[in-house]
Amino acid sequence: MHWRIQCGVTKSVVTLAFAVVVVLVPSARPDDGPSRGESTSLNPGKGGTSETPGGLQDSENNAPAQVSVEKEKRKTRNFFRAWLDRAEEVQTTQPDWLSPLATTSGRLKQEFRYDIWDQPASAGNRSYQFGGNKGLELITSSRTQILIGVPTYTLVSPSGPPGRFSDLPLMLKFRISSAERTEGNYLVTFILAATAPTCSHQYEAPEAVVTPTIAFGKGWRQFAVQSTLGVNLPAGNTATLGRQLLWNTAFQYQGAWKLWPELEANSTFYATGKYAGQTQLFLTPGLGVGRAHLAGRFRLSAAEGEQIAATQLHTYNHRWILSTRLSF
Protein backbone atom coordinates (compact mmCIF):
# COMPACT_ATOMS: atom_id res chain seq x y z
CA MET A 1 0.00 0.00 0.00
CA HIS A 2 2.81 2.42 0.90
CA TRP A 3 4.52 1.64 -2.42
CA ARG A 4 1.35 2.52 -4.33
CA ILE A 5 1.04 5.81 -2.47
CA GLN A 6 4.63 6.75 -3.39
CA CYS A 7 4.08 5.82 -7.04
CA GLY A 8 0.98 8.00 -7.00
CA VAL A 9 3.03 10.88 -5.65
CA THR A 10 5.55 10.41 -8.42
CA LYS A 11 2.88 10.44 -11.11
CA SER A 12 1.34 13.57 -9.62
CA VAL A 13 4.68 15.38 -9.58
CA VAL A 14 5.45 14.35 -13.16
CA THR A 15 2.00 15.49 -14.28
CA LEU A 16 2.58 18.83 -12.58
CA ALA A 17 5.94 19.17 -14.29
CA PHE A 18 4.44 18.67 -17.72
CA ALA A 19 1.72 21.19 -16.83
CA VAL A 20 4.45 23.70 -16.05
CA VAL A 21 6.03 23.00 -19.44
CA VAL A 22 2.74 23.70 -21.20
CA VAL A 23 2.11 26.90 -19.25
CA LEU A 24 5.63 28.26 -19.71
CA VAL A 25 6.13 27.14 -23.33
CA PRO A 26 7.56 29.94 -25.51
CA SER A 27 4.99 32.31 -26.97
CA ALA A 28 6.71 32.51 -30.33
CA ARG A 29 4.22 32.91 -33.12
CA PRO A 30 5.34 32.05 -36.64
CA ASP A 31 4.40 34.20 -39.58
CA ASP A 32 1.26 32.67 -41.06
CA GLY A 33 1.63 34.51 -44.33
CA PRO A 34 3.54 33.28 -47.37
CA SER A 35 7.23 33.98 -47.58
CA ARG A 36 8.56 36.61 -49.95
CA GLY A 37 8.74 35.53 -53.55
CA GLU A 38 6.40 32.58 -52.96
CA SER A 39 3.23 32.42 -54.99
CA THR A 40 0.08 30.79 -53.66
CA SER A 41 -2.09 31.75 -56.57
CA LEU A 42 -4.48 29.03 -57.74
CA ASN A 43 -5.20 30.65 -61.08
CA PRO A 44 -3.35 28.64 -63.72
CA GLY A 45 -3.72 31.48 -66.13
CA LYS A 46 -1.47 33.54 -63.89
CA GLY A 47 0.52 30.77 -62.34
CA GLY A 48 1.11 29.01 -65.66
CA THR A 49 0.88 25.37 -64.51
CA SER A 50 -1.60 23.97 -67.02
CA GLU A 51 -3.58 25.20 -70.00
CA THR A 52 -5.95 22.24 -70.45
CA PRO A 53 -9.32 21.90 -68.68
CA GLY A 54 -8.21 18.64 -67.04
CA GLY A 55 -5.00 20.20 -65.86
CA LEU A 56 -6.91 23.19 -64.56
CA GLN A 57 -9.29 20.98 -62.57
CA ASP A 58 -6.41 18.95 -61.04
CA SER A 59 -4.59 22.14 -60.10
CA GLU A 60 -7.69 23.56 -58.43
CA ASN A 61 -8.19 20.34 -56.42
CA ASN A 62 -4.58 19.75 -55.36
CA ALA A 63 -3.20 23.24 -54.90
CA PRO A 64 -5.16 24.13 -51.71
CA ALA A 65 -3.98 20.95 -49.97
CA GLN A 66 -0.38 21.55 -51.03
CA VAL A 67 -0.50 25.15 -49.85
CA SER A 68 -1.96 24.04 -46.50
CA VAL A 69 0.79 21.45 -45.97
CA GLU A 70 3.51 23.95 -46.86
CA LYS A 71 1.97 26.52 -44.52
CA GLU A 72 1.97 24.06 -41.61
CA LYS A 73 5.59 23.15 -42.29
CA ARG A 74 6.54 26.83 -42.29
CA LYS A 75 4.68 27.35 -39.00
CA THR A 76 6.57 24.48 -37.37
CA ARG A 77 9.95 25.64 -38.68
CA ASN A 78 9.30 29.25 -37.70
CA PHE A 79 8.09 28.27 -34.22
CA PHE A 80 11.23 26.30 -33.37
CA ARG A 81 13.48 28.86 -35.00
CA ALA A 82 11.84 31.65 -32.97
CA TRP A 83 12.12 29.57 -29.78
CA LEU A 84 15.81 28.82 -30.35
CA ASP A 85 16.52 32.43 -31.30
CA ARG A 86 14.82 33.70 -28.15
CA ALA A 87 16.71 31.19 -25.97
CA GLU A 88 19.97 32.41 -27.50
CA GLU A 89 18.98 36.02 -26.84
CA VAL A 90 18.07 35.23 -23.22
CA GLN A 91 21.51 33.73 -22.63
CA THR A 92 23.25 36.84 -23.95
CA THR A 93 21.69 38.95 -21.18
CA GLN A 94 23.50 37.10 -18.39
CA PRO A 95 27.08 36.11 -17.50
CA ASP A 96 28.73 33.47 -19.71
CA TRP A 97 30.30 31.47 -16.86
CA LEU A 98 30.72 27.72 -17.18
CA SER A 99 28.47 25.62 -14.91
CA PRO A 100 30.33 24.34 -11.82
CA LEU A 101 30.56 20.64 -10.98
CA ALA A 102 28.41 20.48 -7.82
CA THR A 103 27.08 24.01 -7.35
CA THR A 104 23.89 24.64 -9.34
CA SER A 105 24.36 27.58 -11.67
CA GLY A 106 21.81 30.38 -11.61
CA ARG A 107 22.24 30.87 -15.36
CA LEU A 108 19.33 30.02 -17.64
CA LYS A 109 20.61 27.37 -20.01
CA GLN A 110 19.51 25.36 -23.00
CA GLU A 111 21.46 22.13 -22.90
CA PHE A 112 21.52 18.45 -22.12
CA ARG A 113 23.79 17.60 -19.19
CA TYR A 114 24.85 14.13 -18.06
CA ASP A 115 27.09 13.49 -15.04
CA ILE A 116 28.84 10.34 -13.81
CA TRP A 117 29.87 9.87 -10.17
CA ASP A 118 32.45 7.35 -8.98
CA GLN A 119 33.21 6.82 -5.28
CA PRO A 120 34.45 4.09 -2.91
CA ALA A 121 31.80 1.86 -1.36
CA SER A 122 31.82 -0.76 1.41
CA ALA A 123 33.48 -4.18 1.15
CA GLY A 124 36.02 -2.97 -1.39
CA ASN A 125 33.38 -2.04 -3.96
CA ARG A 126 32.93 1.14 -5.95
CA SER A 127 29.66 2.95 -6.45
CA TYR A 128 28.88 4.40 -9.88
CA GLN A 129 26.00 6.78 -10.43
CA PHE A 130 24.98 7.60 -13.99
CA GLY A 131 22.96 10.76 -14.54
CA GLY A 132 23.93 12.81 -11.50
CA ASN A 133 20.43 14.32 -11.12
CA LYS A 134 20.83 16.19 -14.42
CA GLY A 135 19.04 16.02 -17.75
CA LEU A 136 17.41 18.26 -20.34
CA GLU A 137 17.37 21.98 -19.55
CA LEU A 138 15.06 24.20 -21.64
CA ILE A 139 14.53 27.95 -21.60
CA THR A 140 10.76 28.51 -21.64
CA SER A 141 10.55 32.30 -21.41
CA SER A 142 12.73 35.37 -20.95
CA ARG A 143 12.97 34.62 -17.21
CA THR A 144 12.32 30.89 -16.78
CA GLN A 145 14.03 27.58 -17.41
CA ILE A 146 12.96 24.02 -16.58
CA LEU A 147 14.92 20.83 -16.03
CA ILE A 148 13.39 17.51 -17.04
CA GLY A 149 15.82 15.22 -15.29
CA VAL A 150 17.03 11.70 -15.94
CA PRO A 151 16.66 9.34 -12.93
CA THR A 152 20.14 8.44 -11.73
CA TYR A 153 21.15 4.80 -12.20
CA THR A 154 23.30 3.44 -9.34
CA LEU A 155 25.56 0.42 -9.76
CA VAL A 156 27.82 -1.04 -7.04
CA SER A 157 30.65 -3.16 -8.46
CA PRO A 158 31.98 -5.80 -8.41
CA SER A 159 29.96 -7.51 -5.66
CA GLY A 160 27.15 -5.08 -4.85
CA PRO A 161 23.38 -5.45 -5.19
CA PRO A 162 21.67 -5.17 -8.60
CA GLY A 163 21.69 -1.70 -10.14
CA ARG A 164 18.60 0.46 -9.65
CA PHE A 165 17.24 3.83 -10.71
CA SER A 166 16.78 6.49 -8.05
CA ASP A 167 14.67 9.65 -7.75
CA LEU A 168 13.38 11.67 -10.69
CA PRO A 169 14.89 15.20 -10.55
CA LEU A 170 12.85 18.24 -11.63
CA MET A 171 13.70 21.93 -11.49
CA LEU A 172 12.29 25.35 -12.30
CA LYS A 173 14.49 28.47 -12.47
CA PHE A 174 13.17 32.03 -12.34
CA ARG A 175 15.69 34.75 -13.13
CA ILE A 176 15.25 37.74 -10.83
CA SER A 177 18.03 39.90 -12.23
CA SER A 178 21.16 39.51 -14.36
CA ALA A 179 23.65 41.41 -16.46
CA GLU A 180 26.17 40.31 -19.06
CA ARG A 181 29.91 40.70 -18.66
CA THR A 182 30.11 44.30 -19.93
CA GLU A 183 27.02 45.47 -18.00
CA GLY A 184 27.84 44.30 -14.45
CA ASN A 185 28.48 40.54 -14.77
CA TYR A 186 26.10 39.30 -12.07
CA LEU A 187 22.92 37.26 -11.57
CA VAL A 188 20.25 36.47 -8.99
CA THR A 189 17.94 33.51 -9.61
CA PHE A 190 15.25 31.67 -7.65
CA ILE A 191 15.37 27.89 -8.07
CA LEU A 192 12.68 25.39 -7.10
CA ALA A 193 14.08 21.86 -7.30
CA ALA A 194 12.34 18.60 -6.44
CA THR A 195 12.98 14.86 -6.46
CA ALA A 196 10.17 12.35 -6.85
CA PRO A 197 10.40 8.65 -5.90
CA THR A 198 10.43 6.25 -8.84
CA CYS A 199 9.32 3.25 -6.70
CA SER A 200 12.80 1.76 -6.64
CA HIS A 201 13.40 1.99 -2.89
CA GLN A 202 16.98 0.78 -2.66
CA TYR A 203 18.64 4.01 -3.77
CA GLU A 204 15.96 6.68 -3.30
CA ALA A 205 14.29 8.71 -0.59
CA PRO A 206 10.94 7.25 0.54
CA GLU A 207 9.25 10.62 -0.01
CA ALA A 208 9.40 13.49 -2.46
CA VAL A 209 11.76 16.30 -1.44
CA VAL A 210 11.33 19.96 -2.43
CA THR A 211 14.33 22.31 -2.34
CA PRO A 212 13.72 26.06 -2.70
CA THR A 213 17.01 27.81 -3.40
CA ILE A 214 18.39 31.26 -4.11
CA ALA A 215 21.34 31.42 -6.51
CA PHE A 216 23.58 34.43 -6.94
CA GLY A 217 26.89 35.19 -8.59
CA LYS A 218 29.30 37.97 -9.48
CA GLY A 219 32.18 38.19 -11.88
CA TRP A 220 35.28 40.36 -11.99
CA ARG A 221 37.00 40.08 -15.39
CA GLN A 222 38.20 36.46 -15.61
CA PHE A 223 37.23 35.57 -12.03
CA ALA A 224 33.71 34.55 -10.94
CA VAL A 225 31.95 33.37 -7.80
CA GLN A 226 28.70 31.38 -8.00
CA SER A 227 26.80 30.43 -4.87
CA THR A 228 23.50 28.86 -3.82
CA LEU A 229 21.63 28.71 -0.51
CA GLY A 230 18.72 26.30 -0.15
CA VAL A 231 16.85 23.96 2.19
CA ASN A 232 15.63 20.37 1.76
CA LEU A 233 11.95 19.99 2.72
CA PRO A 234 10.68 16.37 2.61
CA ALA A 235 7.01 15.90 1.78
CA GLY A 236 6.76 13.35 4.60
CA ASN A 237 8.72 11.07 6.94
CA THR A 238 10.59 14.13 8.21
CA ALA A 239 11.82 12.35 11.34
CA THR A 240 13.90 10.01 9.20
CA LEU A 241 14.85 12.24 6.27
CA GLY A 242 15.32 15.40 8.34
CA ARG A 243 15.74 18.93 7.02
CA GLN A 244 19.07 20.25 5.79
CA LEU A 245 20.39 23.69 4.88
CA LEU A 246 22.54 23.52 1.74
CA TRP A 247 25.21 26.10 0.94
CA ASN A 248 27.43 25.69 -2.11
CA THR A 249 29.98 28.13 -3.49
CA ALA A 250 32.19 27.83 -6.56
CA PHE A 251 35.26 29.98 -7.26
CA GLN A 252 36.14 29.95 -10.96
CA TYR A 253 38.76 31.44 -13.24
CA GLN A 254 38.48 31.66 -17.01
CA GLY A 255 41.90 30.77 -18.36
CA ALA A 256 43.37 30.25 -21.80
CA TRP A 257 42.25 27.54 -24.20
CA LYS A 258 38.68 27.66 -22.80
CA LEU A 259 39.90 26.22 -19.48
CA TRP A 260 37.98 26.91 -16.25
CA PRO A 261 39.83 25.80 -13.09
CA GLU A 262 37.58 25.91 -10.04
CA LEU A 263 37.37 25.21 -6.32
CA GLU A 264 34.03 24.54 -4.63
CA ALA A 265 32.91 24.39 -1.02
CA ASN A 266 29.82 22.15 -0.67
CA SER A 267 28.23 22.38 2.78
CA THR A 268 25.28 20.60 4.39
CA PHE A 269 23.95 21.75 7.79
CA TYR A 270 21.68 19.12 9.34
CA ALA A 271 18.82 20.82 11.20
CA THR A 272 16.82 17.70 12.06
CA GLY A 273 16.99 13.97 11.45
CA LYS A 274 19.73 11.40 12.00
CA TYR A 275 22.62 13.92 11.96
CA ALA A 276 20.79 16.82 13.64
CA GLY A 277 23.16 19.59 14.68
CA GLN A 278 26.11 18.37 12.60
CA THR A 279 27.80 19.76 9.49
CA GLN A 280 29.24 18.12 6.40
CA LEU A 281 31.70 19.97 4.16
CA PHE A 282 33.37 18.91 0.92
CA LEU A 283 36.10 20.74 -0.94
CA THR A 284 35.84 20.13 -4.68
CA PRO A 285 38.76 21.09 -6.93
CA GLY A 286 37.96 20.71 -10.60
CA LEU A 287 38.73 21.73 -14.16
CA GLY A 288 36.23 22.62 -16.86
CA VAL A 289 36.70 23.15 -20.58
CA GLY A 290 34.40 24.77 -23.11
CA ARG A 291 32.26 25.79 -24.73
CA ALA A 292 33.69 24.31 -27.96
CA HIS A 293 31.69 24.94 -31.11
CA LEU A 294 30.58 21.76 -32.87
CA ALA A 295 28.09 22.74 -35.60
CA GLY A 296 25.29 25.24 -35.92
CA ARG A 297 23.98 26.04 -32.44
CA PHE A 298 25.65 23.03 -30.81
CA ARG A 299 28.49 23.53 -28.34
CA LEU A 300 30.23 21.03 -26.09
CA SER A 301 31.67 21.54 -22.62
CA ALA A 302 32.91 19.20 -19.90
CA ALA A 303 34.32 19.27 -16.38
CA GLU A 304 35.95 16.84 -13.95
CA GLY A 305 36.79 17.06 -10.27
CA GLU A 306 36.85 15.28 -6.91
CA GLN A 307 34.78 15.90 -3.78
CA ILE A 308 37.02 15.53 -0.72
CA ALA A 309 35.55 15.47 2.80
CA ALA A 310 36.80 18.27 5.06
CA THR A 311 34.75 17.38 8.17
CA GLN A 312 34.62 14.36 10.41
CA LEU A 313 31.05 13.71 9.37
CA HIS A 314 30.78 12.69 5.74
CA THR A 315 28.27 10.33 4.12
CA TYR A 316 30.76 9.61 1.31
CA ASN A 317 34.27 10.69 0.33
CA HIS A 318 36.58 10.98 -2.68
CA ARG A 319 33.71 11.18 -5.15
CA TRP A 320 34.93 11.77 -8.70
CA ILE A 321 32.56 13.72 -10.93
CA LEU A 322 32.68 13.73 -14.72
CA SER A 323 30.24 16.13 -16.33
CA THR A 324 29.40 16.56 -20.03
CA ARG A 325 27.09 19.24 -21.44
CA LEU A 326 25.72 19.72 -24.96
CA SER A 327 24.39 23.25 -25.42
CA PHE A 328 22.09 24.31 -28.24
Salt bridges, closest charged atoms under 4 A:
ASP32 OD1 - LYS75 NZ 3.97
GLU38 OE2 - ARG74 NH1 3.22
GLU72 OE2 - LYS75 NZ 3.73
ASP85 OD1 - ARG297 NH2 2.55
GLU88 OE1 - ARG297 NH1 2.90
ASP96 OD1 - ARG181 NH2 2.95
GLU111 OE2 - LYS109 NZ 3.42
ASP115 OD2 - ARG113 NH2 3.00
ASP118 OD1 - ARG126 NE 2.83
GLU137 OE2 - LYS109 NZ 3.54
GLU204 OE2 - HIS201 ND1 3.56
GLU306 OE2 - HIS318 ND1 2.82
